[in-house]
Amino acid sequence: MSHNSFGHLFRFTTWGESHGPALGAVVDGCPPGLPLTEAHIQPFLDKRRPGTSRFTTQRQEPDQVEILSGTYEGRTTGTPISLMIRNVDQRSKDYSEVAKAYRPGHADYAYDAKYGLRDPRGGGRSSARETAARVAAGAVARAVLGAEITIRGYLVELGGDPIDRANFDAAEIDNNPFFCPDAKAAARWESALDAARKSGSSLGAIVEVSAEGVPAGWGAPVYHKLDAQLAAAMMSINAVKGVEIGDGFAAARLRGEENADAMRPGPDGKPTFLANHAGGTAGGISTGQPVVVRMALKPTSSILTPVDTITREGEASEIVTKGRHDPCVGIRAAPVAEAMMALVLADAKLMHRGQTGR
């Protein structure tokens, strides 16, 4: 039984490990005739690529994507699209101690309990390196969605320090290493993350991703709600421990009249919404408003601070995780969240077209 695939009509399967020769994805269900080359995919991988600042792992991976199948003369053929990203900067020797004892908070023990063996080199299949393949697949999904839909991921909180929404400036997102829309918050975060990194610890974060231009009607009631698919997609990302749609948990603290997304007559017979507490969905179906999702990411489990653990033999021990690790996994999770949003929406678009003919 495979649990490495996601989606329905637009479906992708990722493969590979952190320290294997390569990793990648196979995308199936992509319509034919769409422009697609490596140049369409690479910019999204460059955003997620490690080693781009002192605030991410210093593992040097170019993350150059290769399209092995599914295109001809720069266009999709309708057949499976195979994408490969080679690993070039593995340091497996850094994980000699991890092979003997489990890292608390990581998947080491859980993988061992399930399979009876595990790949300790960078966490193997449980490594966040797997998300590079998702980002590549997400670029294909963007081709399916077209230019009418724009998707943007950004950090709204790091180490318990949130942005000031009054300072939100989308132009700032690409001007700092945190994908942060608040320049003042980004400056504070530099000091906080430097301090955590130097002390051998790590910080958590909250990432928000918004999709604009999504038409009303995507998604389906009951068991295939658009927000349910988005929640599953975001929860599948490494280190994510919580997901909110729209106001999320804050909605539980509102009164009914406050939470209602009031409507007034708009152009072309479509409503103009006065709020978007529901995050662009109602009854599991898109409303035409921006689709907004937030996800909470725990602090990186691989840290230099000693942590109590046990060995594979069950003996008490202490572990310090050496090697190169992100002091905040939330930073590079922003491009991954964008990719998962695109993958869910591409699937929803094709399923809507298949059911309604439009």
ABEGO torsion letter per residue (X at the ends): XBAABBEBABBBBBBEBAABABBEBBBBGBBBGBBBBAAAAAAAAAAABBGABAABBABBBAGBBBBABGBBGGBBAGBBBBBBBBBAABBAAAAAAAAABBBBGBAAAAAAAAAGBBBABGGEAABAAAAAAAAAAAAAAAAAAEAABBBBBBBABBGGBBBBAAABBAAAAAABAAGBABAAAAAAAAAAAAAAAAAGBBBBBBBBBBBBGBBBGBEBBGAABAAAAAAAAAAABBGBABBBBEAEAAAAABBAAAABBBBBBBBGGBBBBABBAAGGBBGGBBAGBBBBBBBBBBBBABBABBBBBBBAAGBBBBBBBBEBBBABAAAAAAAAAAAAAAAAAAAAAAAAAAAAGX
